[in-house]
Amino acid sequence: MGLAASPRNTPASTLDSVIQRVKAGSRTWVKLGVPERLALLEELSRGYMAIAEQSVRAACEAKGIDPNSSVAGEEWLAGPMVVVRNLRLLATSLRDIQQYGVPRIPASRLRTLADGRLAARIYPMDALEGMLLPRNEGEVHFLPGVTAANLPEHQASFYRKPHDGRLCAVLGAGNVNSIPPADCLYKLFVEGAACVLKMNPVNAYLGPFLEQAFAPLVRLDVFAVVYGGAEEGAALVGHPAVDEIHITGSDKTHDALVWGPPGPESDARRARNEPLLRKPFTSELGNISPVVVVPGPYSEGELRFQAENIAGMVVNNASFNCNSAKLLVQPKGWGTRSRVVDAVAASLGKAAVRRAYYPGAEQRWRQFTEGRAHLRKLGHAHEGELPYALIADVDPGHPEDRVFHHEPWCTVLSETGLPGGDDPVSFLASAVAFLNEKVWGTLNATLVVHPSSLKDPAVSAAVEKAIRELRYGTVAVNTWPAAGYALVSLPWGGHPSSTPRDIQSGLGWVHNTLMLEQVEKSVLRAPLTNLMAPPWVPGHRGARELGTRLVDFERAPSWLKLPGVAAAALRR
């Protein structure tokens, strides 16, 4: 089999036997003790390390990346690093469950928000971990009713009150190779459900690697991989032995499964709230990810640092990320607005143009760019590639514009100016209302805020209010929310305000290695600039070495490994 060869679709008869076998295994899985689960996690980690390099090479071949280039660092960081870290943190939580009954969060890490709700700071958990993202902090905001006193009652329910065995059909994502294994690890080790994973046709080549790495779970009949497209996916989720579904993908796929194919009948079912599919359903379905630049006294160096940060949010993985920056939001009358746009354009112009490996990308790119008055095309694209497109000055008074309600899923970044000038407080209020009411998606948003602005108590209060009120599952300050995805300890998913009838970015959480429940959002804060540029900035020369070193670090963290990690991170 070639590196990026894809297995054949799973026949219907085989699919049925796989489902029945894993359903039977699910009843044994719930009875497995914590020591046995810990031993399994160690075996899985060794297994994943064994296929890490091969799987990265397969992804590079499929995406048109030289596996020895710095760009290959994307695949190391978003693939093996995330999965190996996930396995390690799950083991840490299971050891806590052995000792304390739930994953431990010291009282010193809890605080009460201005609206009375509980928040828990969970990154970094120790000084060594804090060296991975220096001066970054991650916390979780809970829904009303969770308190410091009852927090343990909202953790690790499966381990306190196990169910009788459940089978989850997981429809895997085709873009980022850590998503399918991480989704299954969450269902298996946090919620206690056995998994049948259907690979997305775009990255079906990953399936055999997962079967090899997760062979201990395959032997226990609690994990299996199947292959195919929409027909096989529908057969899997509709099978009577399947208890629940998790999908990372398109809201269109979700709606077709839940409400039926688009048309009057589907609309009528939705209006009556009578779904075709009545099984429990969790999902992560994409986003028009906004970056809100709050006016402040930015220097040229600070603007350049954040422009490269934003450009990296667009460029990474050829922009086929649900958390790729897609909408830049600024005050219309702010004097620095055009400098921000120019700086982002300059950084995009220096980035390598990438293969548009995801089906339909060229058509979507044209739908967004044709006829645009303020379009900048950046980078010289050859056949099969797409240039970066920056669409400036989109009128926020026309909310029907597709940039506000359709995720581009290609190399397009739009920019809009909301009415107002350089007052951060009034701008933040209007930006929150605009994003919550006019822009599709609930997955993640970024605020860029100058530290000098935060010294003003009114601005600081307005920023905290915006973080609380933004209806997104992750809100990041001065960094890419994808860093929260990669940390794995922070819950990842759409804001819980979504409903099956208006699913937006989906419902439910993954990652979440501390097994938290009643979560409202994750918040990640970073400094405006840092000594080490983020590894996702265009042209980061040390990204590949950083990726391989971080995989080794996450397998067995040690202070002795940090100098090598730091040296790679500094090779900007």
Secondary structure, 3 states (H helix, E strand, C coil): CCCCCCCCCCCHHHHHHHHHHHHHHHHHHCCCCHHHHHHHHHHHHHHHHHHHHHHHHHHHHHHCCCCCCHHHHHHHHHCHHHHHHHHHHHHHHHHHHHHHCCCCCCHHHEEECCCCCEEEEEECCCHHHHCCCCCCEEEEEECCCCCCCCHHHHECHHHHCCCCCEEEEEECCCCCCCHHHHHHHHHHHHCCEEEEEECCHHHHHHHHHHHHHCHHHHHCCCEEEECCCHHHHHHHHHCCCCCEEEEECCHHHHHHHHHCCCCHHHHHHHHHCCCCCCCCEEEECCCCEEEEECCCCCCHHHHHHHHHHHHHHHHHHHHCCCCCEEEEEEECCCCCHHHHHHHHHHHHHHCCCEECCCCCHHHHHHHHHCCCCCEEEECCCCCCEECEEEEEEECCCCCCCHHHHCCCCCCEEEEEEECCCCCHHHHHHHHHHHHHHHCCCCCEEEEECCHHHHCCHHHHHHHHHHHHHCCCCEEEECCCCHHHHHHCCCEECCCCCCECCECCCCCCCEECCCCECCEEEEEEECCCCCCCCCCCCCCCCCHHHHHHHHHHHHHCCCHHHHHHHHHHHCCC
